[in-house]
Amino acid sequence: MAQPIELHVNGGKRRITVEPKRSLLSVLREELDLTGTKYGCGESQCGACTVLIDGVATRSCITAVESVNGKQITTIEGLEKDGTLHKLQEAFLKADAMQCGYCTSGMIVSAAALLSQKPNPSREQIIEHMNGNVCRCCVYGRIVEAIQMASGRSQGGTT
């Protein structure tokens, strides 16, 4: 049975009435029209659906919307501020770290969680943290480069 739930998404509050067991991903996409977060595998294995819940990278495809009632949710749309892209979004563009782009939002959100915990991670730390995000186009070298660029470890260029 549908229940009222208050979601704190991208700095704003949204009160909606939904089935509490619905996935956060489906609510974000279908109820809130935040379509940047993608459905990939539906099993928490690919990372395309990654959002931040209270700053922690979380797979929204397996997260029941009732579990995030009142928590801070940040989607790819929430990283941009006042028309200015997040440094990771800029770096992904500069490093050409996307091909089809399907995994990109999950990659960027996962990387944002990493940089909030470790502002200057090593290449190995980046690879370890991003290990759960799948890019079917295999542009992993450029993804790592973009994250290094955003952290200030690289001056640009692709690997």
Salt bridges, closest charged atoms under 4 A:
GLU6 OE2 - HIS8 NE2 3.03
GLU30 OE1 - ARG22 NH2 3.08
GLU31 OE2 - ARG22 NH1 2.87
GLU66 OE2 - LYS21 NZ 2.56
ASP96 OD2 - ARG142 NH1 3.27
